[in-house]
Amino acid sequence: MAKKKVIVVESPTKCRTIKSFLGSQYVLVSSKGHIKDLPKSQLGVDVENNFSPRYIKIRGKARIINDIKKACRDSSEIFLAPDPDREGEAIAQHLYEELNSNGASIRRALFFEITPDHVRQALEHPTTINQNLVDAHKARRVLDRIVGYYISPILWKIIKGGLSAGRVQSVALRLICERENEIESFVATPYWTADAQFATEKAENFKAALWRIGGTARKILSKEELKRLQDMLQKGTVFAVGSFRTTNPIRQPPPPFITSTLEQEASKRFGMGARKTMQIAQSLYEGVSLAEGRIGLITYMRTDSIRVNAAAMSSLREYINGKYGAEYLSKEIRKFKDRKGAQAGHEAIRPTRIELEPDIIKGRLTPEQYKIYKLTFNRYVASQMAAARYCQREAVLNYQDVDFRAEELKPVFPGYQLLTGEVAERGMIPQIKTGDRVTLTAIEFEEKKTEPAPRYTEATLIKKLEENGIGRPSTYAYIIQTLFERHYVSRHEGRIQPSELGRQVYKIIIPRFPHVFEVSFTAKMEKEFDQVENGMKAWQSVVQEFYDPFMVNLIDIRKETDKLKEELVEKVNRKCPLGHAMVVKWGKYGKFLACSLYPEHKYTENLNEEKSNKHCPHCGAELVIRQGRFGRFLACPDYPKCKHTESMIHDAPCRACGGELSIISTKRGKIYKCKACNFSFFYPPVAEKCPACGKSMLAKRGGNFCPDCQPPKKKK
C-alpha cells in the first residue's frame, strides 16, 4: 500500500477547502494556529545567552501535536503549509521541530491562494523553511516579550494590576494621546467665507465663492475686513471676468488593495473594524463553498505589495475587454509602484478567479463576506480600466482687490468609475469669456472657526501607522484591537479617543522611555526586521540595539516608582466607616473610592454613583447603578453589609404580558427576560406596534421587526 502524503496547515477551514479538491493520496491536518510560544509566567528569553528564546508547547496543544504526529506516522512526505508570512514560517519551524524525528521528507509549501491549480503547483514545487523569516519573527517576539515583561509590573505597581504595555501598541497609544493633547490645547480662531450669486448680461445665474483678497488666496480674517467687504460688495456690483479657462482632467484608478488600504476602505465604507475586516478576508482566502466545490476567493490578504502576476493580469484585461468593451480597458498595462520598503513576496489582494463575480456568488456568501469580496473585486478590476475623463471650466471674477471663483465639473467618459460609482459632477458656468461683465445678485457671508486635527478613525490611524513605518500588514488590526481590549482607548462617534486610563499609561511610559517608544525609532526597528528577513542582519543584533537603551530607561523608572504612585493618588474629602481617609483607586472597571488602607480594609464605594429610583427590598436604601463584568446592574449602596443586586430594567414592557423586563448581561450579549411570565427575547422590545398583529416590535440592526409576522432570517 502506497504511503500517504500529509499537508499540515494552521487553519481548519483551509484544511477543509484543500481536502475538497486534492486526491485521496493526501491527508490534511490542522495545527489550529501556533503550537509553541514563550512561557506566560516567565521572561522566557536568556538575555545572557544572546537573547535565546525558550519556546514551550502551548497549554492545550499537546493533543493536537499528538494527532499531527499520528497522521504523519508512516507518511512518505510531509508538507508544512501555514500562511506564507513570518508568523506562518514560525509555525512551520515549530512543526518541523516536532516532526523531524518522523523520518519522512519534510518540505515547506507556500499557498498564496487556495485554488486547485495553485495548491497543486505549490506541492509540485515545494521549498524549505526560510530561516530568515523565522529569525525576523523571533526578533519581534523577543522584543515584545522584553517590553511586556519588564514594563507591565511597573504599571501594576503605579496604577493597578492587570495592565500591560506593548512595544508597538505604546507607540500607537502615543499617537492617539498626542492628538488628543493637540485638540485640547487648540485655540479656535474665527474666519468668514462668502458665497455669491451672479447674473450674466443674458440673465443666466451661476454661483461663485470668495477666492482671493489682495491677490492672496485666503479667507476673511477679521471683523474689520468683513465689514469692509460687506459695505463694498452690495447687490448690483458689477464684476469683470478676469479669466476663463477650460481643462480636461483625468482621474486614474487606484491600485488593487493591500492590507492597510483594504482595512481603511472597509472602515470608511462600512464602519468595519480592522480586526473584523481581516477575519472576513481570512475566510475568503481560506475557502467558501460554491456550487462546484470549495475554493479560496481571494489571494493572501496580509501584504503590502501591489504587484500582480502576469497570468492574472492577462485574465483581468481579457475580462474587462469582454465585459465592458475595449474603450473601458486601459490602453497599456497600468503599472503601480510599491511604496519604499514594501515586501514584494506577496501579490496584491485580488480575486483568485475573475469569472467569480460577486453578484453571481452572492447567495453563497454571508452579507459581510459579500461586502468585502465585492470591494476587493471591484478595486482589482478598476485598476486596469480606462481613466475617467472630465471637462472642467473655471472663471475668475474680479472687483477691486477681491476675486471670486466659479467652477464647473462635468463627466465626459466614466472609465473605471462606471464600476466604482465615484462619478463627480458639480457647479455650472454659463457661456462667458474673459472681459465680460457679470452682476452680483446675492451674497452670503458665513462665520466659521478653525478646527483642530480630528481624532483618528481606525482608517486614519492605520494610514498614519503605515506612513510612519510602524507595524506591518499582519499587525495593524492586532495593534488597534489590543488598545481597545486594554481599555486604553474607546470609540466615540466612530473616532478613537484615549481613555483616562490610557492617558495615565501614556504619561508614565512615554516621558521615561523617550527613545524606545519614539515613532522614528520604532519605524527604524521595523526596517531592521526587514533586514533580518532579507538575510542582511542578525536578529540578535536588532534585539541588542533595542535592549541597551531600554534597560537604561527601565532602571531609572524603577527608582521613581513609589514617587509616581504617590503622585497619582487622588484624595477626596471623605472618610470610610472606620474613620480612615478615602482615596480614588483604579479597578478592573474603572475608578472607584476606597479606604486608604485598601486592600487590608476592603471598604469601597462607586466614584460617581447613579441613582435608580428603586429601593433595596432588604434594607430600603435607594439602589445605585454599577458597572460589572458584563455591563451595568443595580446594587445596594450599603455593600458589603447588604449584598442585594438586580438586573437593569428595560424601558419597554414585555410584548407577551406587558410585564417588566430585566436586562440580563451574558458573555454572548444581552437577554430581555420578563419578571412576570419569564418569557425572554434576544432583541429589545420597542414601543412601536406591528401593523399586522398589534404586538410590540423588536429592535434589530437594520430595522424593527415582528417575530410573529416576520421572523428574522437564519444565517445559512
Secondary structure by P-SEA (a helix, b strand, c coil): cbbbbbbbbccaaaaaaaaacccccbbbbbccccccccccccccccccccbbbbbcccccaaaaaaaaaaaaccccbbbbcccccaaaaaaaaaaaaaccccccbbbbbbcccccaaaaaaaaaccccccaaaaaaaaaaaaaaaaaaacaaaaaaacccccccccaaaaaaaaaaaaaaaaaaabbbbbbbbbbbccccccccccccccccccccccccccaaaaaaaaaaccccccccccccbbbbbbbbbbccccaaaaaaaaaaaccccaaaaaaaaaaaaacccccccccccccccccccccccaaaaaaaaaaaaaaccccccccccbbbbcccccccccccccccccccccccccccccaaaaaaaaaaaaaaaacccbbbbbbbbbbbbbcccbbbbbbbbbbccccccccccbbbbbbbbccccccbbbbbcbbbbbbbbbbccccccaaaaaaaaaaacccccccaaaaaaaaaaaccccccccbbbbcaaaaaaaaaccccccccccaaaaaaaaaaaaaaaaccccaaaaaaaaaaaaaaaaaaaaaaaaaaaaaaccccccccccbbbbbbbbccccbbbbccccccccbbbbcbbbbccccccccccbbbbbbccccbbbbbccccccccccccccccccccccccccccccccbbbbbbcccccccccccccccccccccbbbbcccbbbbcccccccccc
